[in-house]
Amino acid sequence: MGVERPEKNRQLSFSIINTTMTVEAMRDSGYKSTAHALAELIDNSIEADATTIELFGVERRMRRSLRTTSRLEQLAVLDNGCGMSSDELRGSLRYGHGTRRRRRGIGRFGVGLPNSSMSQARRVDIWSWQAGVTNALHTSLSIQDVEDGMIEIPEPQHSEVPAIYRQHSQYGFEDTGTLVVWSELDRVEWRRAASTFRHTEILIGRIYRRFLADPEDRLSPTDKRGDDIGAKRKIECIPVQLAENGHGSDVVEEEIVTVRPNDPLYLMRNTSCPEGFGSGPMFEELSIGQIVVPIALSDGETHNVLIRGSYARPHVRDSSHIDASWPSNFAGGNAGHTPWGKHAANNLGVSVMRAHREIEIDQEWVNNYDPTERWWKVEVDFPPALDEVFGVTNNKQGAMTFQRLAHFNWERERLEGEDTSLDVQQRMEADGDPRVHLLALLSQVQKAIEQVRKKAKVNKQSRGSRHSKDQADRAAVMATGEIERRQNEGHVGDSDRKEESTTKDDKQRTEVQSLVNLGLNVDEATRMVVETLEAGNRVRWIQADQDSQSFFNVESLPGVIQVVLNSSHPVARDLYDVIHPDTDEISAEEARERLDRSSAAFRLLLYSWARYEDEQSEGAKRQIRKTRHAWGQYAEDFFTIEDEPPAFIDRV
């Protein structure tokens, strides 16, 4: 054994780049899917001012044994953009040939076209024209050519655009445009055109939603950047089937996909979100509107980051709501099981926008175990000048520095000798930690998430007919029965006295106003009061954010005792919410986890009371013990009515 010596006649090379190995390595450039790679080509089309973009999937039918299958042979993108000159066309296939320092548009490092193409295929051909398609120039890049020793992109030559694309274009060829064709597809994720386009529509629709939407729906009403987006774009996905005999081809008309906007904020009209829940948009924007956060850079420049938040409207989650018009097969069911509920689940996370294009939808900011997280959305929008601050990757699929902020914790960041958050921030600045520029943004994003979470919770106080007058909450019915028993024995409460001196109309107005004060809108509050009255219940349960250290509050209204669980208190999060999931489809493992968490939370609740009692003076302790004993007696009476334990079925 020994060191392998080079062959005598082999020419040694000490160039920094080994072309063959580098191109092969760059094939593993980290595109999440074929749809993400196609998005790079659409970026180029949009930067070229294209208004129509067509995606073609060319597949060939193949007979195997007793069945016939189809296999994708080419993927192509055709646009009516401004086209490229000979030098631009040749340069477009060079790695790193871009305008990174030109902080405009949606481009990034200038590696998108070769990177995305080679990540999916062994060959890419490009035709581009600026004076009619008959004058198209063509060049190409293939792994085989590189392996054979090619070190320069071939000089573009006049070449006719393939007939199959001229024949099947739905919009026709204009005086300018570009056609990119991938072939020798060895790394595509889906093997059929229909599957590719089905997955592509959802992603592409979300990434380019502002370009696909009507101008009045693209941005917040106060946002004046509409001119930056330009004309409305059309993106069409066209499956083409090659004849088995190799002669001719046809478009599979029933599988053509017109890409619609996929708006995770659910504020746009005419999107891919299934309808059927009722009138208006699915979500409502926070009343504070768009939040502007200025980010100052070390060069003295300041750039604004914009935050928007939205949350589901009541009738989207509750089929019994006055504005709801759910299909009969979903009425009374879980909103999460509806087509629009499933659509919202697929858009879970904080949408990160750059130059009107979505970089990613970041799930690091949500509780993935909680199905109610789908009912709120937050969008963070920044300009390309902040790429380094946000940590944008070269393939525009992530903002890594921003993502790391999702779990930022001042206490964990603090080092020995650092007493305040300012100490931590100053050390981060000295260390050149990129996160330091985004700390002000972090605070605003967290506040926006907190607000939309609360709004979503307030807007969901009922879950359809299972939890409305058609099937009254059993705990409320049992509590009402015990209250009425005590009334018959002569016990009188404040709610009883108020009822005696209040008319029916005043009683309803008082109850509605109480709920409005807790954050509900008038329609939702009225509906809840009517349900309570019609059910004959003397108690009502509601969750709402309270500026109090109490984990629940009690309000005696005319004829009704209203218990308000403080949704901002840890007891609500770690006990009540854990044992009241907003879904019927949880796994056994998740159910066990929830039971463990609720058991621990219940013990902590009693431990906290025990410590409170332990710290009191002897005189105060005697009174507290009397209160504890009296509450225990009430609890025993409520729990043992008719010698039957309560079934806690109310889920907020």
C-alpha positions in Angstrom: 0.0 0.0 0.0 1.1 3.6 -0.5 0.1 6.9 -1.9 -1.5 6.6 -5.3 0.7 8.3 -7.9 -0.8 10.2 -10.8 -0.5 8.6 -14.2 2.5 10.0 -16.2 0.4 11.4 -19.0 -2.4 12.9 -16.9 -2.5 16.7 -16.9 -2.7 17.9 -13.3 -4.9 20.9 -12.6 -4.7 23.2 -9.6 -7.6 25.5 -10.6 -9.8 26.6 -7.6 -12.9 25.2 -9.3 -13.2 21.7 -10.6 -16.0 22.4 -13.1 -17.4 18.8 -13.3 -17.4 18.2 -9.6 -18.7 21.7 -8.8 -21.7 21.5 -11.2 -22.5 18.0 -9.9 -22.3 19.3 -6.3 -24.5 22.3 -7.1 -27.3 19.9 -8.2 -27.8 19.4 -4.4 -28.5 23.0 -3.9 -31.3 22.5 -1.4 -34.5 23.1 -3.3 -37.4 21.9 -1.2 -39.3 20.5 -4.1 -39.7 20.7 -7.9 -42.3 23.4 -7.3 -39.8 25.5 -5.5 -37.3 25.0 -8.3 -39.9 26.1 -10.9 -40.5 29.2 -8.8 -37.0 30.3 -9.7 -37.9 30.4 -13.4 -41.1 32.3 -12.6 -38.9 34.9 -10.7 -37.0 35.4 -13.9 -40.2 35.8 -15.9 -41.6 38.4 -13.5 -38.3 40.4 -13.4 -38.5 40.4 -17.2 -41.9 42.1 -16.9 -43.9 39.1 -18.2 -47.6 39.3 -17.8 -48.4 35.7 -19.1 -46.4 32.7 -17.9 -47.1 29.1 -19.1 -45.8 26.0 -17.4 -45.7 22.9 -19.6 -45.4 19.3 -18.5 -44.7 17.0 -21.4 -45.3 13.3 -20.7 -45.2 10.2 -22.7 -47.5 7.2 -22.4 -45.6 4.0 -21.9 -47.1 0.5 -22.0 -45.7 -1.8 -19.3 -46.9 -5.3 -19.1 -50.7 -5.1 -19.0 -51.1 -1.4 -18.1 -50.2 1.9 -19.6 -48.5 4.6 -17.5 -47.3 8.1 -18.2 -43.9 9.6 -17.5 -42.8 13.2 -17.4 -40.2 13.9 -20.1 -39.9 17.7 -20.1 -40.9 20.7 -17.9 -40.9 24.1 -19.5 -41.7 27.7 -18.7 -42.7 30.1 -21.5 -43.2 33.9 -20.9 -43.9 37.0 -22.8 -41.2 39.0 -21.0 -38.7 41.4 -22.5 -36.4 38.6 -23.7 -32.6 38.5 -23.7 -29.8 39.7 -25.9 -27.1 37.2 -26.9 -24.8 38.1 -24.1 -27.6 38.1 -21.5 -28.8 34.7 -22.7 -25.4 33.2 -22.5 -24.7 34.8 -19.1 -28.1 33.5 -17.7 -26.7 29.9 -17.5 -23.5 31.0 -15.7 -23.3 30.3 -12.0 -23.1 33.7 -10.2 -23.9 35.8 -13.2 -26.3 38.2 -11.6 -27.0 41.6 -10.0 -26.7 40.8 -6.4 -25.9 44.4 -5.5 -28.8 45.9 -7.5 -31.3 46.0 -4.7 -34.4 45.9 -6.8 -36.8 43.2 -7.8 -37.0 39.6 -6.5 -33.7 38.2 -7.7 -31.0 37.3 -5.3 -27.5 36.0 -6.3 -27.8 35.3 -10.0 -27.6 31.5 -9.6 -31.3 30.8 -9.8 -31.6 29.6 -13.4 -28.7 27.1 -13.5 -29.1 26.0 -9.9 -32.8 25.3 -10.1 -32.5 23.7 -13.6 -29.7 21.4 -12.7 -31.4 20.5 -9.4 -34.1 18.8 -11.3 -32.7 17.9 -14.8 -29.5 17.0 -16.5 -30.1 19.4 -19.4 -31.6 22.8 -19.8 -32.3 24.6 -23.1 -33.2 28.3 -23.4 -34.7 30.2 -26.4 -35.1 33.9 -26.1 -36.2 36.6 -28.6 -36.6 40.3 -28.7 -37.8 40.8 -32.3 -40.3 38.0 -32.9 -40.1 34.3 -32.2 -38.6 33.6 -35.6 -35.5 35.4 -34.5 -35.1 33.3 -31.3 -31.6 32.7 -30.0 -30.8 29.3 -28.3 -28.2 28.0 -25.9 -28.0 25.2 -23.4 -26.2 23.6 -20.5 -26.0 19.8 -19.8 -24.3 17.6 -17.3 -23.0 15.4 -20.1 -21.4 18.4 -21.9 -19.6 19.4 -18.7 -18.5 15.9 -18.1 -17.1 15.8 -21.6 -15.0 18.9 -20.9 -17.1 21.9 -21.8 -16.0 24.9 -19.8 -18.0 27.7 -21.4 -21.7 28.2 -22.1 -22.2 27.8 -25.9 -22.5 31.0 -27.8 -26.2 31.5 -28.6 -27.3 30.6 -32.2 -30.5 31.3 -34.1 -32.7 28.3 -33.6 -36.4 27.5 -34.1 -38.5 27.1 -30.9 -39.7 23.5 -30.6 -43.0 23.0 -32.4 -44.7 21.3 -29.5 -44.6 24.6 -27.5 -45.6 26.8 -30.5 -48.5 24.5 -31.0 -49.9 24.2 -27.5 -49.3 27.7 -26.0 -52.6 29.0 -24.8 -51.6 32.7 -25.1 -49.5 32.5 -28.3 -46.0 33.9 -28.9 -45.5 37.7 -28.7 -42.6 39.8 -30.2 -40.5 39.2 -27.1 -40.2 36.3 -24.7 -38.2 33.4 -23.3 -38.7 29.6 -23.2 -36.8 27.4 -20.7 -37.0 23.6 -21.2 -35.8 21.0 -18.7 -35.1 17.5 -20.1 -33.5 14.3 -18.9 -35.5 14.8 -15.7 -33.7 12.6 -13.2 -34.6 14.4 -9.9 -38.1 15.7 -10.3 -40.4 15.0 -7.3 -43.5 13.9 -9.2 -43.5 11.7 -12.3 -46.7 13.0 -13.9 -47.6 16.5 -15.1 -51.0 16.5 -13.3 -49.3 15.7 -9.9 -46.6 18.3 -10.5 -49.1 21.0 -11.3 -51.5 20.1 -8.5 -48.7 20.6 -6.0 -47.3 23.6 -7.9 -50.5 25.6 -7.9 -50.8 25.8 -4.1 -47.1 26.9 -3.6 -46.8 29.1 -6.7 -50.2 30.7 -5.9 -48.9 31.6 -2.4 -45.5 32.8 -3.4 -46.8 35.1 -6.2 -50.2 35.9 -4.7 -49.7 39.7 -5.0 -48.8 39.4 -8.7 -51.8 37.1 -9.4 -54.4 39.1 -7.4 -56.5 42.0 -8.5 -54.8 45.3 -7.8 -57.2 46.4 -5.1 -56.6 43.1 -3.1 -52.8 43.0 -3.2 -51.9 45.1 -0.2 -53.3 46.8 2.9 -55.5 49.8 2.0 -52.8 52.1 3.5 -49.9 50.6 1.5 -49.0 52.7 -1.5 -46.6 50.2 -3.1 -49.0 48.9 -5.7 -47.1 50.4 -8.6 -44.1 48.2 -7.7 -46.1 45.1 -8.5 -47.2 46.1 -12.0 -49.9 44.5 -14.1 -51.8 41.4 -13.0 -50.0 38.2 -14.1 -51.5 35.0 -15.4 -49.9 31.7 -14.8 -51.2 28.6 -16.6 -50.1 25.0 -16.1 -50.6 22.9 -19.3 -50.2 19.1 -19.4 -49.2 17.8 -22.8 -49.4 14.1 -23.8 -47.1 12.7 -26.5 -48.7 10.1 -28.7 -47.6 6.5 -28.1 -46.3 6.1 -31.6 -44.1 9.2 -31.2 -46.0 11.3 -33.7 -48.1 14.2 -32.5 -49.2 15.5 -29.1 -52.3 16.8 -27.4 -53.1 19.0 -24.4 -55.0 17.3 -21.6 -57.6 19.9 -21.4 -59.3 18.7 -18.2 -56.0 18.9 -16.3 -55.1 22.5 -17.2 -54.6 24.5 -14.1 -55.0 28.3 -13.9 -53.0 29.3 -10.9 -55.1 31.4 -8.4 -53.8 33.5 -5.5 -53.3 31.5 -2.3 -53.5 34.2 0.4 -52.5 32.9 3.9 -54.0 36.1 5.4 -57.4 35.1 3.8 -58.2 38.8 3.0 -58.1 38.5 -0.8 -61.0 37.6 -3.1 -61.0 35.0 -5.9 -58.4 32.8 -4.3 -57.8 29.0 -4.2 -59.4 28.8 -0.8 -62.7 26.7 -1.0 -65.8 28.8 -0.2 -69.0 27.8 1.4 -68.6 29.2 4.9 -70.7 32.4 4.2 -70.3 35.9 2.9 -67.2 38.1 2.8 -63.5 37.2 3.2 -62.6 34.3 5.5 -60.5 36.4 7.9 -60.6 39.9 9.3 -57.5 42.2 9.5 -56.4 43.6 12.9 -58.1 46.9 13.5 -54.7 48.6 14.0 -53.9 47.9 10.4 -50.4 47.6 9.1 -47.6 47.9 11.6 -44.4 49.7 10.4 -41.1 48.8 12.0 -38.0 50.8 10.9 -34.7 48.9 10.8 -31.5 51.0 10.9 -28.4 49.6 9.3 -24.8 50.3 10.2 -24.4 52.3 7.0 -26.9 54.8 8.2 -29.7 53.6 5.9 -33.2 52.8 7.4 -35.7 50.5 5.8 -39.2 49.7 6.9 -40.5 46.2 7.7 -44.3 45.9 7.5 -46.4 43.5 9.6 -50.1 42.5 9.0 -52.2 40.2 11.1 -55.6 38.6 10.5 -57.9 36.1 12.3 -60.9 34.0 11.3 -64.4 35.6 11.4 -67.0 33.9 13.6 -69.1 32.3 10.9 -66.0 30.6 9.4 -65.7 28.4 12.5 -69.3 28.2 13.7 -72.1 26.9 11.4 -74.8 28.2 13.8 -73.7 31.8 13.4 -76.1 34.1 11.7 -73.7 34.8 8.8 -72.8 31.1 8.2 -74.0 29.2 5.2 -72.1 25.9 5.5 -72.9 22.9 3.3 -75.3 20.5 5.0 -72.7 17.7 5.2 -70.4 20.0 7.3 -73.0 21.9 9.4 -72.6 21.3 13.1 -69.2 19.8 12.6 -65.6 20.8 13.4 -64.5 23.7 11.2 -61.1 22.2 11.0 -62.6 19.3 9.0 -64.1 21.6 6.3 -62.4 22.3 3.0 -61.6 25.9 4.1 -60.3 24.6 7.5 -58.0 22.2 5.8 -56.8 24.9 3.4 -56.0 27.1 6.4 -54.0 24.3 8.0 -51.8 24.0 4.9 -50.9 27.7 5.3 -49.9 27.4 8.9 -47.1 29.8 10.0 -45.8 33.4 9.6 -45.6 34.4 6.0 -42.3 36.1 5.2 -42.5 38.4 2.2 -39.6 40.0 0.2 -40.2 42.3 -2.7 -43.8 41.2 -2.9 -42.7 37.5 -3.2 -43.1 35.0 -0.4 -39.8 33.6 0.8 -41.4 31.0 3.0 -44.2 30.4 5.5 -42.3 29.9 8.7 -43.8 27.4 11.2 -41.3 28.1 13.9 -43.7 30.8 15.3 -46.7 28.5 15.8 -47.6 25.7 18.1 -47.8 22.8 15.7 -49.7 20.6 18.2 -52.5 23.1 18.5 -55.0 22.8 15.6 -56.5 26.2 16.4 -53.3 27.9 15.2 -54.7 27.8 11.7 -57.2 30.4 12.6 -54.8 33.3 12.8 -52.1 34.6 10.4 -49.3 37.1 10.4 -47.3 38.4 7.5 -43.8 40.1 7.7 -42.8 42.1 4.6 -39.3 43.4 4.1 -37.3 44.9 1.1 -34.2 43.2 -0.5 -31.9 45.8 1.1 -32.4 43.8 4.4 -31.5 40.4 2.9 -28.3 40.0 5.0 -30.2 41.2 8.1 -32.9 38.6 7.6 -30.5 35.9 6.5 -32.1 35.2 3.1 -30.7 32.0 1.5 -29.4 32.1 -2.1 -32.4 30.1 -3.4 -34.9 32.4 -1.6 -36.4 29.6 0.4 -35.7 30.8 3.8 -34.8 33.8 6.1 -32.6 32.0 8.6 -31.8 34.9 11.0 -35.5 35.8 11.2 -36.4 32.1 11.8 -34.0 31.9 14.7 -35.7 34.8 16.4 -38.9 32.6 16.8 -37.3 31.0 19.9 -35.3 34.0 21.1 -35.3 34.3 24.9 -33.5 37.0 26.8 -32.9 34.8 29.8 -31.3 32.1 27.8 -29.2 34.6 25.9 -27.9 36.3 29.1 -24.3 35.6 30.1 -22.7 35.9 33.5 -22.5 39.6 34.5 -25.3 40.7 32.2 -28.2 42.0 34.4 -30.5 43.5 31.8 -31.7 43.0 28.3 -29.8 46.1 27.3 -26.6 44.4 28.5 -27.4 41.5 26.2 -28.2 43.7 23.3 -24.9 45.7 23.7 -22.9 42.5 23.7 -24.8 41.2 20.6 -23.9 44.5 18.9 -20.2 44.1 19.8 -20.2 40.5 18.6 -21.8 41.4 15.3 -24.7 39.1 16.0 -27.1 39.6 13.0 -30.2 39.1 15.2 -29.5 42.4 17.0 -31.0 44.4 14.1 -34.3 42.5 14.4 -34.9 42.7 18.1 -37.4 45.6 17.7 -39.1 43.7 15.0 -39.3 40.6 17.2 -41.2 42.5 19.8 -43.8 43.8 17.3 -44.2 40.3 15.6 -44.8 38.8 19.0 -47.4 41.4 19.9 -49.1 40.9 16.6 -49.2 37.1 17.1 -50.6 37.6 20.6 -53.3 39.9 19.3 -54.5 37.7 16.5 -54.4 34.6 18.8 -56.7 36.4 21.3 -59.0 37.6 18.5 -59.3 34.1 17.1 -60.1 32.7 20.5 -62.8 35.4 21.3 -64.4 34.7 17.9 -64.7 31.0 18.7 -66.9 30.7 21.8 -69.2 28.0 20.3 -68.7 25.1 18.0 -71.9 24.6 16.1 -75.0 22.6 17.0 -73.2 20.1 19.2 -72.4 22.9 21.6 -75.5 25.2 21.0 -79.2 24.9 21.9 -79.6 21.7 20.0 -77.3 19.9 22.6 -76.8 22.1 25.6 -73.6 22.0 27.4 -74.1 19.4 30.0 -72.0 21.0 32.7 -74.1 24.2 32.3 -77.3 22.2 32.6 -76.1 20.4 35.7 -74.9 23.7 37.3 -78.3 25.3 36.5 -80.1 22.4 38.1 -78.1 22.8 41.3 -78.6 26.6 41.4 -82.3 26.1 41.0 -82.3 23.5 43.8 -80.6 26.0 46.1 -83.1 28.7 45.1 -85.9 26.4 46.1 -84.3 25.9 49.5 -84.3 29.7 50.0 -80.7 30.6 49.1 -80.5 33.9 47.1 -77.6 35.1 45.1 -76.7 38.5 43.6 -77.8 37.3 40.1 -81.2 36.3 41.5 -81.7 39.7 43.1 -80.7 41.5 39.9 -83.1 39.4 37.9 -86.1 40.3 40.1 -85.5 44.1 39.4 -84.8 43.9 35.7 -87.1 43.6 32.7 -86.4 40.9 30.1 -85.2 43.5 27.5 -82.9 45.2 30.0 -81.6 41.8 31.1 -80.6 40.9 27.5 -79.0 44.4 26.9 -77.0 44.1 30.1 -75.7 40.6 29.2 -74.8 41.7 25.6 -73.0 44.7 26.8 -71.0 42.6 29.3 -69.8 40.3 26.5 -69.0 43.3 24.2 -66.9 44.7 27.1 -65.0 41.4 27.0 -64.1 41.8 23.3 -66.9 40.1 21.4 -68.7 41.9 18.6 -72.3 42.8 19.0 -73.7 40.0 16.7 -71.7 37.3 18.4 -72.6 38.6 21.9 -76.3 38.7 21.0 -76.2 35.2 19.7 -74.6 33.8 22.8 -77.1 35.6 25.1 -80.0 34.3 23.1 -78.7 30.8 23.3 -78.3 31.0 27.0 -81.9 32.4 27.4 -83.4 29.7 25.1 -81.5 26.9 26.9 -82.7 28.2 30.3 -79.2 28.1 31.7 -78.2 30.2 34.7 -74.5 30.0 34.0 -72.3 31.0 31.0 -68.7 30.1 30.3 -66.5 32.4 28.3 -62.8 32.8 27.6 -61.3 36.3 27.3 -58.1 38.1 28.0 -58.3 39.8 31.4 -56.0 42.4 32.9 -55.9 40.5 36.2 -53.8 38.0 38.0 -56.9 35.9 38.7 -57.2 32.9 36.5 -61.0 33.4 36.4 -63.5 36.1 37.2 -67.1 35.9 38.2 -69.8 38.4 37.0 -73.3 38.3 38.5 -75.7 39.4 35.8 -79.5 39.4 36.0 -80.4 35.7 36.1 -77.0 34.5 34.9 -73.6 33.9 36.6 -70.9 34.5 34.0 -67.6 32.8 34.6 -64.8 34.3 32.6 -61.6 32.2 32.2 -58.6 34.5 31.9 -57.1 33.4 28.6 -53.8 35.1 29.3 -53.3 33.2 32.6 -51.1 30.1 32.5 -54.0 28.0 34.0 -56.0 28.6 30.8 -53.0 27.5 28.7 -51.7 24.6 30.7 -54.9 23.1 32.1 -58.2 24.1 30.4 -56.9 24.4 26.8 -54.9 21.1 27.1 -58.0 19.1 28.1 -60.3 21.0 25.6 -58.6 20.5 22.2 -60.4 22.0 19.2 -60.4 18.8 17.3 -61.9 15.3 17.5 -59.0 13.8 15.7 -56.1 13.6 18.1 -53.8 10.6 18.3 -53.6 8.3 21.4 -50.1 9.6 22.0 -51.3 13.2 22.0 -54.2 12.3 24.2 -51.7 10.8 26.8 -49.5 13.9 26.6 -52.5 16.1 27.2 -53.6 14.0 30.2 -50.1 14.2 31.7 -49.9 18.0 31.2 -53.4 18.6 32.7 -52.6 16.3 35.7 -49.4 18.3 36.4 -51.2 21.6 35.9 -54.0 20.6 38.3 -51.4 19.8 41.0 -49.7 23.1 40.4 -53.0 24.8 40.8 -53.6 23.3 44.2 -49.9 23.7 45.2 -50.3 27.5 44.5 -53.3 27.6 46.8 -51.5 25.7 49.5 -48.6 28.1 49.4 -51.0 31.0 49.5 -52.6 29.5 52.6 -49.3 28.6 54.2 -48.1 32.2 54.1 -51.1 33.7 55.9 -51.3 34.7 59.6 -53.2 32.3 61.9 -56.2 34.5 61.9 -56.4 34.8 58.2 -55.7 31.1 57.8 -58.9 30.2 59.8 -61.0 32.4 57.4 -59.3 30.9 54.3 -59.9 27.4 55.6 -63.6 28.2 56.1 -63.8 29.5 52.6 -62.0 26.4 51.2 -64.4 24.1 53.1 -67.4 26.0 52.0 -66.3 25.9 48.3 -65.6 22.2 48.7 -69.2 21.7 49.9 -70.5 23.6 46.9 -68.3 21.6 44.6 -69.6 18.4 46.1 -73.2 19.5 45.5 -72.5 20.5 41.9 -70.6 17.3 41.1 -73.1 14.9 42.7 -76.3 16.2 41.4 -78.5 13.2 40.6 -75.5 11.1 41.7 -74.1 11.4 38.2 -70.7 12.9 37.4 -70.6 15.7 34.8 -69.4 15.1 31.3 -67.3 18.1 30.4 -68.0 18.5 26.8 -67.8 22.3 26.4 -64.9 23.2 24.1 -64.3 26.8 23.5 
